């Protein structure tokens, strides 16, 4: 199965995450592209570029991770969910990206989406002062 | 209340998030520093540098967001939770950082931590193919 992961953000977060996952996973990171929206630019233009790639390669799975739901980058990418081989997430963190590159390298199914959201959310933790216990699971 | 937010990651993710939040929030982003661990470096050295800052400025609140729980950057930062003016999170995403810079600019209390974790987690969404409904709340 062919997959392209696209990280998309305002500013340099997407590029930064691409660099980080390559440092952590090496070649396991796979095919990852990063898009940064600069001030004054319009994310719709980038979404059109991704749309062209999608229409040229229906066999490839496009997994698009964005920085912030309801912000312009995510909203532009949302227009692409009309394609059955496109998956769009918002609020990306490193846990989500690593899970996609390791345990979820195969074609995604509905049940995988639910698990990926859980993995990503559970990765967000607060490290408590007392006894270095990690809190988070109960929230 | 004086606060310093420290973003810390393997590779460029921390720097990227700092750039992104400054683009999104402008001056509201406040005092944010970014640390990147390079291959071959040891995060403990950076934790020691932050420790020196903390010990020099007990009036300042240090909120440290890290990329990945149980990875070396987070583990090094965890040693700093012994200080009452230090808060360490793992699995950072943009929702968490924006919340800290906007609605949670004041001194953090226990109840704020729980809410911040919830905000951060709820920011992680999957945008469904059908009708552009956003899934996530039910997970």
HADDOCK unambig.tbl for C-alpha pairs under 7 A between the chains (distance, minus, plus):
assign (segid A and resid 10 and name CA) (segid B and resid 20 and name CA) 5.51 0.50 0.50
assign (segid A and resid 10 and name CA) (segid B and resid 23 and name CA) 7.00 0.50 0.50
assign (segid A and resid 11 and name CA) (segid B and resid 19 and name CA) 5.79 0.50 0.50
assign (segid A and resid 11 and name CA) (segid B and resid 20 and name CA) 4.40 0.50 0.50
assign (segid A and resid 11 and name CA) (segid B and resid 23 and name CA) 6.37 0.50 0.50
assign (segid A and resid 12 and name CA) (segid B and resid 16 and name CA) 4.24 0.50 0.50
assign (segid A and resid 12 and name CA) (segid B and resid 17 and name CA) 6.65 0.50 0.50
assign (segid A and resid 12 and name CA) (segid B and resid 19 and name CA) 5.78 0.50 0.50
assign (segid A and resid 12 and name CA) (segid B and resid 20 and name CA) 5.78 0.50 0.50
assign (segid A and resid 13 and name CA) (segid B and resid 13 and name CA) 6.07 0.50 0.50
assign (segid A and resid 13 and name CA) (segid B and resid 16 and name CA) 3.79 0.50 0.50
assign (segid A and resid 13 and name CA) (segid B and resid 17 and name CA) 4.56 0.50 0.50
assign (segid A and resid 13 and name CA) (segid B and resid 19 and name CA) 6.97 0.50 0.50
assign (segid A and resid 13 and name CA) (segid B and resid 20 and name CA) 5.75 0.50 0.50
assign (segid A and resid 15 and name CA) (segid B and resid 16 and name CA) 6.77 0.50 0.50
assign (segid A and resid 16 and name CA) (segid B and resid 12 and name CA) 4.26 0.50 0.50
assign (segid A and resid 16 and name CA) (segid B and resid 13 and name CA) 3.79 0.50 0.50
assign (segid A and resid 16 and name CA) (segid B and resid 15 and name CA) 6.78 0.50 0.50
assign (segid A and resid 16 and name CA) (segid B and resid 16 and name CA) 4.70 0.50 0.50
assign (segid A and resid 17 and name CA) (segid B and resid 12 and name CA) 6.65 0.50 0.50
assign (segid A and resid 17 and name CA) (segid B and resid 13 and name CA) 4.55 0.50 0.50
assign (segid A and resid 19 and name CA) (segid B and resid 11 and name CA) 5.79 0.50 0.50
assign (segid A and resid 19 and name CA) (segid B and resid 12 and name CA) 5.78 0.50 0.50
assign (segid A and resid 19 and name CA) (segid B and resid 13 and name CA) 6.96 0.50 0.50
assign (segid A and resid 20 and name CA) (segid B and resid 10 and name CA) 5.51 0.50 0.50
assign (segid A and resid 20 and name CA) (segid B and resid 11 and name CA) 4.41 0.50 0.50
assign (segid A and resid 20 and name CA) (segid B and resid 12 and name CA) 5.78 0.50 0.50
assign (segid A and resid 20 and name CA) (segid B and resid 13 and name CA) 5.73 0.50 0.50
assign (segid A and resid 23 and name CA) (segid B and resid 10 and name CA) 6.99 0.50 0.50
assign (segid A and resid 23 and name CA) (segid B and resid 11 and name CA) 6.37 0.50 0.50
assign (segid A and resid 67 and name CA) (segid B and resid 94 and name CA) 6.32 0.50 0.50
assign (segid A and resid 68 and name CA) (segid B and resid 94 and name CA) 6.76 0.50 0.50
assign (segid A and resid 68 and name CA) (segid B and resid 95 and name CA) 6.94 0.50 0.50
assign (segid A and resid 69 and name CA) (segid B and resid 123 and name CA) 6.82 0.50 0.50
assign (segid A and resid 78 and name CA) (segid B and resid 127 and name CA) 6.93 0.50 0.50
assign (segid A and resid 81 and name CA) (segid B and resid 128 and name CA) 6.93 0.50 0.50
assign (segid A and resid 81 and name CA) (segid B and resid 129 and name CA) 4.97 0.50 0.50
assign (segid A and resid 82 and name CA) (segid B and resid 129 and name CA) 5.76 0.50 0.50
assign (segid A and resid 88 and name CA) (segid B and resid 126 and name CA) 6.04 0.50 0.50
assign (segid A and resid 88 and name CA) (segid B and resid 127 and name CA) 5.54 0.50 0.50
assign (segid A and resid 89 and name CA) (segid B and resid 125 and name CA) 5.47 0.50 0.50
assign (segid A and resid 89 and name CA) (segid B and resid 126 and name CA) 4.45 0.50 0.50
assign (segid A and resid 89 and name CA) (segid B and resid 127 and name CA) 5.99 0.50 0.50
assign (segid A and resid 90 and name CA) (segid B and resid 123 and name CA) 6.86 0.50 0.50
assign (segid A and resid 90 and name CA) (segid B and resid 124 and name CA) 5.40 0.50 0.50
assign (segid A and resid 90 and name CA) (segid B and resid 125 and name CA) 5.03 0.50 0.50
assign (segid A and resid 90 and name CA) (segid B and resid 126 and name CA) 6.45 0.50 0.50
assign (segid A and resid 91 and name CA) (segid B and resid 93 and name CA) 6.19 0.50 0.50
assign (segid A and resid 91 and name CA) (segid B and resid 94 and name CA) 6.50 0.50 0.50
assign (segid A and resid 91 and name CA) (segid B and resid 95 and name CA) 6.55 0.50 0.50
assign (segid A and resid 91 and name CA) (segid B and resid 123 and name CA) 4.94 0.50 0.50
assign (segid A and resid 91 and name CA) (segid B and resid 124 and name CA) 4.28 0.50 0.50
assign (segid A and resid 91 and name CA) (segid B and resid 125 and name CA) 6.50 0.50 0.50
assign (segid A and resid 92 and name CA) (segid B and resid 93 and name CA) 6.12 0.50 0.50
assign (segid A and resid 92 and name CA) (segid B and resid 124 and name CA) 6.28 0.50 0.50
assign (segid A and resid 93 and name CA) (segid B and resid 91 and name CA) 6.20 0.50 0.50
assign (segid A and resid 93 and name CA) (segid B and resid 92 and name CA) 6.14 0.50 0.50
assign (segid A and resid 93 and name CA) (segid B and resid 93 and name CA) 5.04 0.50 0.50
assign (segid A and resid 94 and name CA) (segid B and resid 67 and name CA) 6.31 0.50 0.50
assign (segid A and resid 94 and name CA) (segid B and resid 68 and name CA) 6.76 0.50 0.50
assign (segid A and resid 94 and name CA) (segid B and resid 91 and name CA) 6.50 0.50 0.50
assign (segid A and resid 95 and name CA) (segid B and resid 68 and name CA) 6.93 0.50 0.50
assign (segid A and resid 95 and name CA) (segid B and resid 91 and name CA) 6.55 0.50 0.50
assign (segid A and resid 114 and name CA) (segid B and resid 139 and name CA) 6.51 0.50 0.50
assign (segid A and resid 117 and name CA) (segid B and resid 124 and name CA) 6.80 0.50 0.50
assign (segid A and resid 118 and name CA) (segid B and resid 139 and name CA) 6.72 0.50 0.50
assign (segid A and resid 121 and name CA) (segid B and resid 121 and name CA) 4.84 0.50 0.50
assign (segid A and resid 121 and name CA) (segid B and resid 124 and name CA) 6.81 0.50 0.50
assign (segid A and resid 123 and name CA) (segid B and resid 69 and name CA) 6.81 0.50 0.50
assign (segid A and resid 123 and name CA) (segid B and resid 90 and name CA) 6.87 0.50 0.50
assign (segid A and resid 123 and name CA) (segid B and resid 91 and name CA) 4.93 0.50 0.50
assign (segid A and resid 124 and name CA) (segid B and resid 90 and name CA) 5.41 0.50 0.50
assign (segid A and resid 124 and name CA) (segid B and resid 91 and name CA) 4.27 0.50 0.50
assign (segid A and resid 124 and name CA) (segid B and resid 92 and name CA) 6.27 0.50 0.50
assign (segid A and resid 124 and name CA) (segid B and resid 117 and name CA) 6.82 0.50 0.50
assign (segid A and resid 124 and name CA) (segid B and resid 121 and name CA) 6.81 0.50 0.50
assign (segid A and resid 125 and name CA) (segid B and resid 89 and name CA) 5.47 0.50 0.50
assign (segid A and resid 125 and name CA) (segid B and resid 90 and name CA) 5.01 0.50 0.50
assign (segid A and resid 125 and name CA) (segid B and resid 91 and name CA) 6.48 0.50 0.50
assign (segid A and resid 126 and name CA) (segid B and resid 88 and name CA) 6.03 0.50 0.50
assign (segid A and resid 126 and name CA) (segid B and resid 89 and name CA) 4.44 0.50 0.50
assign (segid A and resid 126 and name CA) (segid B and resid 90 and name CA) 6.43 0.50 0.50
assign (segid A and resid 127 and name CA) (segid B and resid 78 and name CA) 6.91 0.50 0.50
assign (segid A and resid 127 and name CA) (segid B and resid 88 and name CA) 5.52 0.50 0.50
assign (segid A and resid 127 and name CA) (segid B and resid 89 and name CA) 5.96 0.50 0.50
assign (segid A and resid 128 and name CA) (segid B and resid 81 and name CA) 6.91 0.50 0.50
assign (segid A and resid 129 and name CA) (segid B and resid 81 and name CA) 4.97 0.50 0.50
assign (segid A and resid 129 and name CA) (segid B and resid 82 and name CA) 5.76 0.50 0.50
assign (segid A and resid 139 and name CA) (segid B and resid 114 and name CA) 6.45 0.50 0.50
assign (segid A and resid 139 and name CA) (segid B and resid 118 and name CA) 6.66 0.50 0.50
